[in-house]
Amino acid sequence: MTGTTIGYVGVGNIGTPMVLSMRREGLDVLVRDLRRDQAAECLAAGARFAETNEQLAAECTRIGVAVVNDKQLNGLFRSEGGLLDVCRPGTTLIVHSTVLPETILALGEETDKRGLKLVDAQVSGGDLRAREGDLAIMCGGDPADIEANRDYFDAISRITQHMGPRGAGAGAKLSIQMMTFGNWMAAIESMRLARSLGLDEQTLAKFATDTTADSWVAQMWGNYDRLLHTHPLAGTEDLFRMFDKDLFNSVLVARDKGIELPLTALSSQIMKAAMQERIDYSADTYAPGPELAKRSA
């Protein structure tokens, strides 16, 4: 499908660098967001802006979506003039938003009725790797739909893995987030102890990568501090909800499946306080600026 225009909805912290990676690979991208100014970096890179969902659907037979949560995703699809109403049969909708598997399954029933194709393609790697086209993507859906959009996935990822039927991508992402944020919460506590003993966080984090404590969180220590200050939602209550919603969602899924996730449940409850601690601690060290990205890369 090389040469066709790609639509993309939601050019925020993760959507913008994904669009930039697509543009770098020469793909024509038409972006959509509630605010045109949010798309400024994408437009500067040669993407175009769709003023309406109708314009997006008229020009694009495949559309990526990276809105924040289940509510926004359902609104984008189901509202009057939403994607379910305006997209032509045969259009492929690629959902990158981290949402509940049941949300994907319900949307899949609606897209099937309308002759649309739906792939849930959750991403991992963060905004820095997204800028390098180096994400890891976990997909649920028809493998043929993934292969038909290989140029799209290759432009933004180091690996695109088919996990199973629709909803499997969303389930895999929740599992990955549990590992990642569980690690982060444990690391925050370890650093709290280290500081009380007069140890330097960066020195300890760097040393940890040569020990049994090695992890992505240790290797990228400071990355989440950077995001807490530079994310588009920084300074709002929505920032905390964006981070802890995945742990809450994991507990919801576990309850439905009849399994217990006590560590995840506890982490979901204390994450906001831990994030506020990091915001206060890192306000000077990780203030926004070009040098920060270099330190966190």
N, C-alpha and C positions, 0 to 999 in steps of 0.2 A: 504493500500500500504506500510505498515511498512516493512522495510528491503530493499527497492529499493533505488538506489543511486539518490540523489538530485543534480541537477546542479544549479549553482548560478553564475550570471554574474554581476560584479560590486561590489568589496569589498572595498568600501570607508568608509566614516564616519558612514553611517547607515548599509551598507551591511556587513561589518566585524562583528559588534556585533550580527547581526541576524544569521550569520553563526555560531558564537560561541555558541549561544543559541541552535541551532540545534545540534551541536556537543555534547553539554552538555546532550542533551536528547538521545544521542546514534545514531543519524542519520548519515548515510554515505553521505558526501558532496564533490562534485567535483566543484572547483571554477574556474572561468575564469575572467581574467582582462588583460588589455593591458600591464601591468607591473607585473612581477612575484613578485618583492619585495613588491608591495602593498598588496600581500596576505600573508606576512610573519606571521602575528599573527594567521591567519586562519590555515596555514600549521602547526604551532607549536601546534595547538589544535587538529590536526589529520585530517584536511581536505586535499584533494589532489588537484593538479593543472592541469587544462586542457590547453595544449599548443595551441589548435585550437578549433574553433567552431565544426568542424567535430568530434573531440574526445568527446566533451561535448555531442553532439547529439547521438553519438554511444552508450554511457554508460547510458544516462539519459532519462527517459520518462516523467519527470517533471523538469522544469527549472524556477527558480526565477530570476528576473531581477531588478536591482537597479542602473541603469545608471542615469545621472544627469538631462537630459532634453529631449524634444521632438526630437531634432536633433540627439542626441546620440541613442535614442531608435529606430528611423527610420533607422539609419545607421546599428545598430545591426541586425535588422530584414531584411532590404531590400537590403543591399549591397551584392556584389558577395560573395558567401560563407557565407552569413548571416543565421540567424536562419530559415527564411522562406525557404531557399534552402536546408538546411542540416537536419532539424528535421524530424523524422519519423512520419507518420500518427498516431494519437492517443496521441502524446506528449502533455502535458499540459504546457502552458507557463503562468507564474504568474508574472504580471508586478506590481512592487512596485514603480516605478518612478512616480513622481508627474508631470503629463502631461495634455494636453488639452483633454477633452472628445472626441473631433472629431478625435484626433490621435488614441485613443483606438478603436473607431468605424471603422476607415479606416483599421487599422491592423486586426480587427476582420473579415472584409470581406475577407482579404487575407488568414488568418488562416483557415477560413471555407472552402475555395476553396481547401486547401491542406490537409484537414482532421485533422487539429490541433485544440486544445482547448485553448482558451484564457480567462484568468480571470484578470481583473484589480483590484488589491488589494493594494490600497494606505495605507500607515501607518502613525500613529501619536504617539508621545511619546518621540521622540528624541533618541539620541545614548545611553544615560544612561539607559533608560527603555528598549531599545533594548538589552542591555547586560544582563538584568534580564529576558528576554523572556516575557516582560510585555507590549508590544505594543497594540495599538488599531488599528484594521484593518477594513477598509471599502471596501467591495467587490462589483464589478459589474460582472454579468455573470450568467451562469447556476448554480443554487444552488447545483446540483448534482456534479459538478466539484469541488466545495468548500468542500463538504462533503467527496468526494473521497480522498481529501488531508488533512484530519483533523489532522493527525499527524504532518504535516508540519506547519499548522497554530497554533496548540496548542503549539508547541515548541517555537514560537516566540511571542505569543500574550496573553493578558488577556481576550480579546474579539475580535471575528471575526464576523462582522455584514454584512449580505447580504443587499445591498442597492437597488438593482434592476438590470436591464439588463446591458450588457457591456456599459461602460462609466459612470455608476452611481457612481462607486467607485472614479473615477477621479473628477466627479462633487462634490461629498461629500468632497473630500480632499481640493478642492479650497475653499469651504465654510468654512471648519475648519480653513484653513490658514488665511482667511480673519478675522475670530474672533481672532485668536491667534496673528497675526502680528498687527492687529488694536489695540489690547490691549497693545502690546509691544510698539507701537509708542506713545500711550497715556501715558504709564508709563515712557517712556524716557523723555517726556516733563514734567511730574510731578516731576521726579527726578531732572531735570534741575532747576525747581523752588525751590525744597527743598534744593538743594546745595547752591543756591543763598541766602537762608535764614539761612545757617549755619547748616542745618540738615544732619545727617548721613544716607546715603542711606540704608545700611543694617538694621539699627534700624527701619527706616520708613517702609521698605518692610516687616519685620517681624511683626511689629505692624499692618500693613494693612491686614494681613491674619485674624485678629479678627474684621475687620470692613466690611462695605459694599463694600470696594474696593478689597475684597479677590478675587483671581484668581490664575490660574496656573502660570501666569507670576510673580505675587507677591511671591507665594510660592517658585518659582524656581529663584528668582532674582539673577542675576549673571550667569545664565546658558548660555544665549546668548553671554554674554561677554566672557565666557570661549570658546565657539565655534568660536568666531571671531578670537581668538588667536591660537586655537589648530586644527581647521578643516584642512584637507589636502589642501584645496584651499586658506588658510590664506596667506595674502601677495600678492594676485593676484586680478586682476579686476574680475575674474570669481567668486570670493567669493560673491561680491555684486550682481552679476547677478543671482547666485544660490538662494539668499534670496529673491530678489525682483521680480523674474520671476513669482511667484505664484500670486502676486497681479496684475502684468501686464496681466497674463493669465485670471484672473477673470474679468478684465475690457473688454478684448477681447470677452469673452463668453457673458458678459452682453450686449455688443453692438450688438452681433448677435441675442440676445433674445429681444432686444428693451427695456432694462431696464437701469436705471441709478444707478451708484455706486460712487457718488462723493467723499466720504471719502476714499474709496479704491483707487480711481484714484489719489487723492492727496498723499496718503501714498506711493503709488508706485513711485511717483516722488521724494519724499524727503527722502526715506528710506536710500539711499546710504549715504547721508550727516549725517543722524542720526547714522548710523552704524560706520562711520568714527569717529564721536564724541565719541562713546562708546569705540572704539579701543584705541583712544588717552587717554581717561579718565582711562581705566581699565588696561593699559599696565603693571603697577606694581602690582596692586591688584590681577589681574587674569592672571598673567604670567603662562605658562604651568608648571605643576608639580603635584605630587601625592596628595598633600593637597587640590588642587583645586577641584578635583573630589569629595573629601569628603565634601567640603563646598557646592558644587552645588547639591549633591545627595539629 
